[in-house]
Amino acid sequence: MIYHIVIGDMAATPLEAAIAATPEMAGEIVVIKDLLNIGPIQKTEDGQKFSELRSAFWQQVVVNEKNPVVVDDTERILQVSAAMAGNEEAKAWVWVAPWPADICTLLWLTKYLGKYPGRFFAINIAGLPFLDENGKVFYPKNISELQPKEVAKARRLARQVSFAEIEVDTDEWRRLVADNAGIRTLEGGKRIISRSDDFYDGQLLSFCSQQFQKASKIVNQAMSKFNMPTGDLYLGWRLRIMVTKEKLQMLGDTTKALKDFDVKLPSGLLEFGESVTT
């Protein structure tokens, strides 16, 4: 039995197709929904569950009173751990791309799966060439970018996570928890740097002007130019935060989707690229 752990529903799609076509990969896909490169990761209360901490964070980001966000990744990984404890043939394969959420998830998982040395595997595609749908070589940033045939080939990259690596990664996750920063960026390899909540605010503001624009337009432009690894919901939340701090003015309803409200720079604030002359 192989537990294929992957970050995000989109990444699970080609993996599912590859497993269906490759008997050697038969197993269960476990999708991690959370993005552990953003938001708090240090529990604030005695007895608080990590899933409760993360759910509370996402409920701030995703305004939806009818269907509040529930993050249950921890509970599902605990189920995997229990299954591995009861079946010595079971293995866990973590599919990792050169993306901060993937690396943060791998570090986090060592707490739960590091207790099964020899059965805890990582498949890291960072810096490796693959073929796209047209047969051209490219270097993917996410598992979702791979064709199913390429995913099947990538299984050969599966390697056991060593004792030393488990120790180092466990300590690294503890460091990140102690930092408890709002943003965690990937600086190559598995090097994660803690950043402040407003790390991407300047890039968002660079697309704002003194004319009202749809929040969705600003977020999409910023993500396209700067390749921000946060997702649009988080960046929309940062726009809302900047409205409360009077760095932006708002028109519309910020409790709805990004397309439902506009933002602009306050009057008198220089637009990006302007300079003061005397």
N, C-alpha and C positions, 0 to 999 in steps of 0.2 A: 504494500500500500504506500503510495506517495501522496503527501499533502503538498500541493502546489500553491505557494503563498505569493500573491501578486498584489500590487498597489493600484487600485482603481478599476472600475468596471470596464473601461475601454481597453485596458491592458489584458483583461481576462478574455476578451473576444478572440484574438488570434491564438491564445493559449488553448482555449476550449477546442478550436478547430484542429490544432496540432495534436492534442490528446486523442481526439476522435479518430485521427488517421494514423496514429502511431501507438501500437499496442504496448510498447516498452514504457510509454509515459502514463499508462493507465493510473488513475488516481482521482483525488478530489481537489477541486479548486477552492481556495479560501481567499476571498477578496478583502483586502484591507481598505476600508472606506475613508479613513481619516487621512489628513495631510499633516504629518508630525513635524514638518518644517516650519509651521506657523502656529502661533498661539501658545498659551501656558502649558507646561508639562510638570510643574511642581504642585503637588497637592497642598491645599490651603488649610485643611481641617483634619483633625485626627479621625481616622475611620473613613475618610472620603475615598471613594473608588476612583481610579484613573479615568474610567469611562464616564463617571459623573462630572469630573473636571472638564473633560473634553466636550461632553454634551453641552454643558453650560456655556462654554466658549462659542461653539457653533450656533447655539440658539441666539447669541448676540449678533453673530455675523449674518445668519439666515433668518430674516424676520418672517416668521410663519407661525402665528398663534394657533391655527387649526391643526397643523401637523408639526409639532416641535421636533427638532432634530434629536435623534438618539444615536449615540456612538457606542456600539457594542463589540468593537474589535477585540478588546481584552477578553471578553467572555468566550468568544469563538476561538481565540488562540489557546485559552485554557482548556477548551474541549479537545483541541488538537494535541496539547501536551498530555492530557489524561489518556487519550487514545494511544499515544506513543508509549506511555508508561505501561499500558496493558498489552501492547503488541510489539515485541522486539524486532519485528520485521518492518515496522512502519518507519518511514523517513519523511523529513520535511525538506522541500526544495524552495528556497526563497529566490524569486526572480527579481534581479536588481538592474536598474538602468542608471546612467549617470545623471541623476536627478535628486535634489535634496530630500524630497519626501521618501524616495526609495532607500537612500542611505540611512536616514534617521530611523526608518522602520526596521532596517536590518540591525541597527544598534539596539533598538528597543526590544527586538525579538530575542536577543541573547539571554535576557532574564528568564525567558520561558522555555526556549529550545536549546540553550547552551548546556543544559543538564543531560543532553543526549548526544555526547560526542560520538562521532562515527556515523550518526544518522541525521545530522544537521548540515545541510548543504546550501551553498550559495551559487547562483548562476549570474555572473556579473558581465554584462555586455559592453561595459565602458571601453571606449577607444577601439572597438572591434568593427571591422567592415561587414556589412550584410548587403543582400540584393533587394532592391525595391521591386514593385510590381512590374516595372519595365525592364528588369534585369540589370539595372545600373547599380554600381556600388555606392553606398552611403553609410553614414555613421549615426545610428539612431540615438535619440535622447530619451525614448520611452519604449517600453515593451509593446505598446499599442501600435507602434510604427512598423513592426515586423510582420512580414507575410507568414502564414501558418507553416509553410515549408521551412522558412528560416528559423522559426521557433523550434521546430523539430530538430534542426541541425544544432541549435544552440544548447540543446540538452546535454551535448557532449562536454559542455563547459562546466557541468556540475562538479563541484569539488567540496570535499569535507571542510567545514570550518574548524580550524585547529584549536587545540587547547589555548595556545598563546593568543590567538586571535580573539577567542571568546573572552579571555581576561582583559585584553586591551579594549575591545568593544564595550564590555560591561563598564569599565572605568570611564570610557568616553561618554557613554550615555549618562552616567552619574554626573559628570562635569556639566553636560548640557542641562540636566535637571536643576543643578545648583545655580546655573546662570539664569534659567527660566526666562529667556529672552522672548520677545515677540516674534522674531524672525530667525531662522537658521539657514545659512547659505552654504552651498557646496563649493569649495575652493580647489577641487581636483582630488582624485583618489577617493578617500573616505574622510577627508578633512572638512569638518563642519565648523563654521564660525557663527557665534551668537551675535545677533544684530538687534537694534532697537525696533520698537513697533512702527516707527515712522520711516523705516529704511527706504521704502519705495515711494514715499509721499512726494518727494521732489520730482520724481519721474512722472507721476500722475499730474502734478501741477504744471509741468512743462507743456502739457497739451490743453491746459485751461487758458481761457482768454477773458476779456471783459464783456464778452457776449455769452449768453446762456447756450449751453450745449447739452445734449443728452449724456447722462452719466455713462450709459452703455457705449457711446461713441468714444469717450475719453478712455475708458477702460480697455476697449478693444485696440485702440491706437497704441496705448502704452504697452500692452501685452505683445503686440506685433513687433514694435520697435525694440523693446528691451528684453523680450523673452522672459517675462517674470514668471517664476515657478510657483505661483500662489493660487491660481484660479481666479475667475472674475468676481466671484462672490466676496472673497476677502478684499479685493481692491475696491469694490463698491462700498464695502463697510468702511474702508479707510477714507473714502470720499465723504461718507456720512460723519465720520469723526472730525474731519477737517471743517465741515459745516458747523458742528457744535463748538469748535475752537475759533470760529469766525475767520478761518483762512480761506473759506469759500462761502459763496451765497447760494441759496437753493431755491428752486421753483418746482413745485409739484409735491409728491408724496414719497418721502424716503422710506416709508415702511413697506413699499411695494417693490416691484422689480426695477432694475437699472434703467429700463426704457421709460419708466413712469416719472422720473424726475430729472431736472436739469441743474447744472451748477455753473458758476462763473467766478472769476476773481473779484474781490471787493473793489469798488471804485478807488482809484488812487494807488493800487498795488501794481507794480511793474509786471508786464507780461514777460514770459521767458524770452531771453534774447535782447530785450530792451536795455538801454543804459541811460544813466543820468548825465547830462551835459551841463556845464556852467558857463 
